[in-house]
Amino acid sequence: MDSSHANGFTGDDLFSHVPTCEHIHSVTRKDIVGFGIKGLDKALTLSSTLTTQFETKFGLLRTKNSYMIPELPNDKPNLITGFYINSRSVEFVEDIILPELENLIKSINAPENLPQRYQYIHIRRGDYVTSATSHGLIGAAHYRKFIQKALPLIIGTDDVKSSESIIEELRPAFVFSPGNSNAWQALKMMAMSDSLVLANSTLSWWGGFLASNRGKMVLSPSPFYKNDLESDERMQYKKFTKVTSEFL
C-alpha cells in the first residue's frame, strides 16, 4: 500500500485505518511503489506496448479503466492495482466489506457543529480540471436541479478555488475541503447525509455506497464519466438513483 497518490494529510490515507479491519492479513506501506506506478502512468501515454511488456516482465497486474476486472494469471502477480468503483466486484463481497466500513466510519470524528440532518453535495475538481475531456466536470446546472431547500446544504470539494462559482450560486451552510477536513471525514459526512448528490469520483462512489445502505437517497451522475459510456452501468451501484449528468 502506498500513500503517494493521497493528498498528503497525516492519517488521511488508507494505511492509517486498514489495520483495524478484521479481514486484513497483513499491511505493508511502500510509498516507492506508488511513485513507480505514477511513472508507469506517464510511460503509458508515450508507449503502451513497452509499458505492457514491462508490467508483464515484473508481474504487475493493472486495470486500465474503472470497469475491467482482470483475470488472474496462473503465476501469482507481484502487484495488483486498479479502480475500486466497479459495482459488480463490490456487490460480490459487500456482505463482508459493508460492516467493515460502517464500523470504521463510526470511529471517525465528524467536523463540529454539523446539523443532525442535511444534504451533501460533492464537487470533484483538482486534477479533473486538467483532464476534463476524459472525466468531465459536473457543473452548477446539474447540482442546482437537486437542491432540497428543507435541508441545510453542505458542500464538500477537493478544490475550493475551482468550485467557487458553484459555491457562490448554491450558498451552502458549510463548505468542507482538505483545508478544514480530511477524506475520512468527508466519507463520514456523505455516509450520514439524508440526501447525497455524487460527483464522478471514487470518494463520492464510496460515500454513496454507505449512504444508500442506510436507506438514504443517493443521486449518481449518468454517464459517470463524460467520455466513457461503456463503463457507466458497471459504475452504478444497485441502490443509486441515476440522474442525467450535466457536464461543463
C-alpha positions as CSV (number, residue, x, y, z in Angstrom):
1,M,0.0,0.0,0.0
2,D,1.3,3.5,-0.8
3,S,0.3,7.0,0.1
4,S,1.9,8.7,-2.8
5,H,-1.5,9.1,-4.5
6,A,-3.1,10.6,-1.4
7,N,-3.3,14.3,-0.7
8,G,-0.6,14.4,1.9
9,F,-2.6,14.8,5.1
10,T,-1.4,12.7,8.1
11,G,-3.9,10.0,8.8
12,D,-5.8,10.6,5.6
13,D,-4.7,7.6,3.7
14,L,-6.0,4.0,3.8
15,F,-2.9,2.8,5.6
16,S,-3.9,4.6,8.8
17,H,-7.2,2.6,9.2
18,V,-6.9,-0.6,7.3
19,P,-5.1,-2.4,10.2
20,T,-8.3,-2.2,12.2
21,C,-10.3,-4.3,9.6
22,E,-11.0,-7.9,10.6
23,H,-10.2,-9.4,7.2
24,I,-6.8,-7.9,6.7
25,H,-4.0,-10.4,7.0
26,S,-1.0,-8.0,6.8
27,V,-0.3,-4.4,5.8
28,T,2.9,-3.0,4.4
29,R,3.5,0.5,3.5
30,K,5.6,1.1,0.4
31,D,5.3,4.6,-0.9
32,I,8.0,4.0,-3.5
33,V,5.7,1.6,-5.3
34,G,3.2,4.4,-5.7
35,F,5.8,6.6,-7.3
36,G,6.7,3.8,-9.6
37,I,3.0,3.4,-10.6
38,K,2.9,7.2,-11.4
39,G,5.9,6.7,-13.6
40,L,4.2,3.8,-15.5
41,D,1.1,6.0,-15.9
42,K,3.3,8.6,-17.6
43,A,5.1,6.0,-19.7
44,L,1.7,4.6,-20.8
45,T,1.0,7.9,-22.6
46,L,4.2,7.5,-24.5
47,S,4.3,3.8,-25.4
48,S,1.5,1.4,-24.4
49,T,3.4,-1.6,-25.9
50,L,6.6,-1.0,-23.8
51,T,4.6,-0.4,-20.7
52,T,2.7,-3.6,-21.1
53,Q,5.9,-5.5,-21.7
54,F,7.4,-4.0,-18.5
55,E,4.3,-4.9,-16.5
56,T,4.4,-8.5,-17.7
57,K,8.1,-8.9,-17.1
58,F,7.8,-7.7,-13.5
59,G,4.5,-9.4,-12.6
60,L,2.3,-6.3,-12.4
61,L,-1.4,-6.7,-12.9
62,R,-3.1,-3.4,-13.5
63,T,-6.6,-2.4,-14.7
64,K,-6.5,0.5,-17.2
65,N,-10.1,1.5,-16.7
66,S,-12.8,1.6,-14.0
67,Y,-14.9,-1.3,-15.2
68,M,-12.4,-4.1,-16.1
69,I,-11.9,-6.9,-13.6
70,P,-8.7,-8.6,-14.7
71,E,-8.4,-12.4,-15.0
72,L,-5.7,-13.6,-12.6
73,P,-2.8,-15.2,-14.3
74,N,-1.5,-18.7,-13.3
75,D,1.6,-17.1,-11.7
76,K,0.8,-15.0,-8.7
77,P,1.3,-11.3,-9.5
78,N,3.8,-9.2,-7.5
79,L,1.4,-6.2,-7.6
80,I,-2.3,-5.7,-8.4
81,T,-3.7,-2.2,-8.8
82,G,-7.0,-0.9,-10.1
83,F,-10.0,1.2,-9.7
84,Y,-12.4,0.4,-6.8
85,I,-15.8,1.5,-8.0
86,N,-16.9,-1.4,-10.2
87,S,-20.2,-2.2,-8.6
88,R,-20.1,-5.8,-9.8
89,S,-16.9,-6.5,-7.8
90,V,-18.1,-4.6,-4.8
91,E,-21.5,-6.4,-4.7
92,F,-19.7,-9.7,-4.8
93,V,-18.2,-9.0,-1.4
94,E,-20.5,-6.3,0.1
95,D,-21.6,-8.6,2.9
96,I,-18.0,-8.5,4.2
97,I,-16.9,-5.0,3.2
98,L,-20.1,-3.1,4.3
99,P,-19.9,-4.0,8.0
100,E,-16.2,-3.3,8.0
101,L,-16.6,0.2,6.5
102,E,-19.6,1.0,8.8
103,N,-17.6,0.1,11.9
104,L,-14.6,2.1,10.6
105,I,-16.8,5.2,9.9
106,K,-18.2,5.1,13.5
107,S,-14.7,5.6,14.7
108,I,-14.2,8.8,12.6
109,N,-14.9,12.1,14.3
110,A,-17.0,14.3,12.1
111,P,-16.4,18.1,12.0
112,E,-18.0,20.1,14.8
113,N,-21.4,21.8,14.7
114,L,-22.9,19.8,11.9
115,P,-26.7,19.8,11.8
116,Q,-28.4,16.5,12.5
117,R,-30.0,16.3,9.1
118,Y,-28.5,17.8,5.9
119,Q,-28.0,17.4,2.2
120,Y,-24.4,16.8,1.0
121,I,-23.2,17.8,-2.5
122,H,-19.8,16.6,-3.6
123,I,-17.8,18.6,-6.2
124,R,-14.7,16.9,-7.7
125,R,-12.2,19.2,-9.3
126,G,-8.4,19.1,-8.6
127,D,-6.7,17.1,-11.4
128,Y,-10.1,16.7,-13.1
129,V,-9.7,20.4,-14.3
130,T,-6.7,19.3,-16.5
131,S,-8.4,16.1,-17.6
132,A,-11.9,17.4,-18.1
133,T,-12.1,15.9,-21.6
134,S,-12.0,12.4,-20.3
135,H,-13.6,12.5,-16.8
136,G,-15.8,15.6,-17.3
137,L,-16.5,18.4,-14.9
138,I,-20.1,18.4,-13.5
139,G,-21.4,21.9,-13.5
140,A,-23.7,24.0,-11.3
141,A,-26.7,23.3,-13.5
142,H,-26.5,19.6,-12.6
143,Y,-26.4,20.3,-8.8
144,R,-29.0,23.0,-8.9
145,K,-31.7,20.6,-10.0
146,F,-31.4,18.5,-6.9
147,I,-31.2,21.1,-4.1
148,Q,-33.6,20.3,-1.2
149,K,-34.4,23.6,0.4
150,A,-35.8,22.0,3.5
151,L,-32.4,20.7,4.5
152,P,-29.2,22.6,5.3
153,L,-26.7,22.2,2.5
154,I,-23.1,21.0,2.9
155,I,-20.7,21.2,0.0
156,G,-17.6,19.0,0.0
157,T,-14.8,19.6,-2.5
158,D,-11.2,18.8,-3.1
159,D,-10.6,22.2,-4.7
160,V,-12.4,25.3,-3.3
161,K,-10.9,27.7,-5.8
162,S,-12.1,25.7,-8.8
163,S,-15.5,25.2,-7.2
164,E,-16.0,28.9,-6.3
165,S,-18.7,29.6,-8.8
166,I,-20.8,26.7,-7.7
167,I,-20.4,27.5,-4.1
168,E,-21.4,31.1,-4.6
169,E,-24.5,30.1,-6.5
170,L,-25.7,27.3,-4.2
171,R,-24.9,29.2,-1.0
172,P,-24.3,26.2,1.3
173,A,-24.3,26.4,5.1
174,F,-20.9,24.6,5.3
175,V,-18.1,24.1,2.9
176,F,-15.5,21.4,3.6
177,S,-12.2,20.8,1.8
178,P,-8.7,19.5,2.5
179,G,-8.1,22.8,4.3
180,N,-10.6,22.0,7.2
181,S,-11.3,18.3,7.0
182,N,-9.8,15.1,5.7
183,A,-11.0,12.4,3.3
184,W,-12.3,10.1,6.0
185,Q,-14.4,12.9,7.5
186,A,-15.8,13.6,4.0
187,L,-16.7,10.0,3.7
188,K,-18.4,10.1,7.0
189,M,-20.4,13.2,6.2
190,M,-21.6,11.7,3.0
191,A,-22.5,8.4,4.7
192,M,-24.5,10.2,7.3
193,S,-26.3,12.6,5.0
194,D,-30.1,12.5,4.3
195,S,-29.6,13.3,0.7
196,L,-26.4,12.9,-1.3
197,V,-25.6,14.2,-4.8
198,L,-22.5,12.5,-6.0
199,A,-19.6,13.8,-8.1
200,N,-18.0,11.4,-10.6
201,S,-15.2,10.3,-8.2
202,T,-14.1,7.3,-6.2
203,L,-14.6,9.1,-2.9
204,S,-18.2,10.0,-3.9
205,W,-18.9,6.5,-5.0
206,W,-18.0,5.0,-1.6
207,G,-19.8,7.7,0.2
208,G,-22.9,6.8,-1.9
209,F,-22.4,3.1,-1.2
210,L,-22.5,3.8,2.6
211,A,-25.4,6.3,2.5
212,S,-27.6,4.2,0.2
213,N,-27.2,1.2,2.5
214,R,-28.6,3.5,5.3
215,G,-31.7,3.9,3.0
216,K,-30.9,7.4,2.0
217,M,-31.4,9.0,-1.4
218,V,-28.2,8.9,-3.5
219,L,-28.2,10.6,-6.8
220,S,-25.4,9.4,-9.2
221,P,-24.4,11.1,-12.4
222,S,-25.0,9.0,-15.6
223,P,-22.9,8.8,-17.5
224,F,-20.4,8.7,-14.6
225,Y,-17.5,9.8,-16.9
226,K,-18.1,12.2,-19.8
227,N,-16.3,10.1,-22.5
228,D,-16.7,6.6,-21.0
229,L,-20.2,5.4,-21.8
230,E,-19.1,1.8,-21.8
231,S,-18.4,1.8,-18.1
232,D,-21.5,3.5,-16.8
233,E,-23.6,0.5,-16.0
234,R,-20.8,-1.1,-14.0
235,M,-20.3,2.2,-12.1
236,Q,-23.9,2.5,-11.0
237,Y,-24.4,0.7,-7.7
238,K,-27.8,-1.1,-7.4
239,K,-29.1,1.3,-4.7
240,F,-28.1,4.5,-6.5
241,T,-30.7,6.6,-8.3
242,K,-29.2,7.5,-11.7
243,V,-29.7,11.1,-12.9
244,T,-28.6,12.6,-16.2
245,S,-25.2,14.2,-16.0
246,E,-24.7,17.9,-17.0
247,F,-21.1,18.4,-17.8
248,L,-19.4,21.7,-18.4
